[in-house]
């Protein structure tokens, strides 16, 4: 059981570092593009590159956000319930997150594969194909789902403790 936890957390940490590296590269690229636009000639396709970078940044940051409980949650109603009911609601919510993330990841993986072997769509100006970024979206949702799975296990273990 501990190997599942450590594997998922390692993957989330790896995703976090990809997101940080992407954000750093985007920061440097945007700075370069703005300075270049004012002093020399504009960088062609800068907006497209930043948009694609945002896909990588967001998708690899989702799992880490789940691991750190950084997603927005409102406990206004749930916090008033008994502790046992709170754990049941948490487990159900994390289970829904798990199922939805895995479904989205699976469907997106299929779309990316179809696009890769079919007629790939690409950006307008630089003609960068979308399918690698669709794979990034699929991986991001699966990693988020795996982190939600760890939260389900944690909520169930807390539920067992309160039941005893």
N, C-alpha and C positions, 0 to 999 in steps of 0.2 A: 504494500500500500504506500509506503514511503517513497518508493521509486517512481510511482505515478506523480506524486506531489513534486518531487525534485525535478523530474523530467519536464513537467508542465511549467514550473517556475523558471527553469533554465531556458526553455523556449521563449517565455515571456520576457526574460531579461535580454535575450538575444534580439528579440523584436524591439525592445526599448532602445537598445544601442543602434539598431538600424534607423529607428525614428530620430534619434539624436543626431546621427551622422547626416541623415537627410536634411534635417532642420539646419544644421551647420552649413552644409553645401548650398542650401537654398538661400541662406543669409548672405553668404559670400557671393553667390551668383547674382542676387538681386542688387547688392551693393555695386558690383561690377557693371551690371546693366544700366543702373541709374547714372553712375559716373560716366560711363561710356556714352550714354544718350546725351548728356549735357556737354561733354567735351569733344567727342568724336562722332561716330555714327551709331545709331541704335542697334542693339543686338536683335537679330531676326529670331522670332519664335520664343522670346523670353516669357511671354504670358503662358504659352503652351507648356514650356518646361516647368514653370512654377506650379501650374495646375496638376501636372503629372506627379511632381514632387509632393504635393499636398495629399494625393492618394496614398503614396507610400508612407508619409508621415502619420496620417490619421489611422490607416489600417494597422500599422505595426504598433501604434500607441494604445489601441483599444484593449488588448489583453493585459498590458501593464496597468492600465487604469482600473480594470476589473480586479486585478491582484491587490491594488492599493486602496480599493474602495473609493476611488476618485470619481465614479460616475454620480450623476445627480440622483438623489433619492429623497423622498419626502416621507418622513416618519410621523407626520402630524396625527394620523389616525392609528397607524399600526403600533406606535409607541404607547398607546393607551390600553392595549390588550395585555392579558397576562403573558408572561415570558414564554410559556409553552406555545401559545397561539402565534406569537411573534416568530418563533423558530419554524413553525409550520408554514406561515406565510412567506418567510424568507426562502425556505426550501422550494416552495412552489414557484416563487418568482425566479429563482436561479435556475430551476428546471425549465421553465418557459424560455429563459434566455438561452440556455444550452440548446434546446430543441430548435429554436428559431435561428440561432447562429449556425448550427450544423446544416440546417436546410438551406439557408442562404449561401453558405460556403459550398455545399454540394452543387447547387444550381449554378452558381457563378463559375465553379470549376468546369462544369459541362459547357457553359456558354463560351468560356475561354478556349476550351479544346475545340469546339465547333468552329470558332472564329479563326483559330490558328491553322486548322487544316482546310477550312473553307476559304471564303473571301475575306481576308482580314480588313477590318476598319482601321483607320488611322487618323491622326490629327490633320487639320486642314493645311497648315503652312509647312511644317517640317516632315509630315507624313510618317510620324512615329506610330507604329502599330499599337493598338489598345490591348491586345490579348495578354502581353506580359503583366500589365497592370490589373487586368481582370484576375489573373492568378494571384497577384498580391492581395486583392480584395478577398479572394477565396481563402487564402492562408490566414489573413487577418481575422476573418470571421470564425474560422476553425479554432484559432488560438484563443479568441475571446470565449468561444464555447467551452474549450477545455478549462479555462480559468473559472467559468461559471460552474462547471462540473465539480471543481475543487470546493467551490462555495456551497454547492448542494451537499457534498460529503460533510463539510464543516457544520452546516445547519442541522443535518441529521444527527451528527454526533452530539451537538448541543441539546437537541431535542431528547435524545436518549438520556443525557445527564439530568435534565430537568424532570424526566419521567420517573427516575429512580428515587 
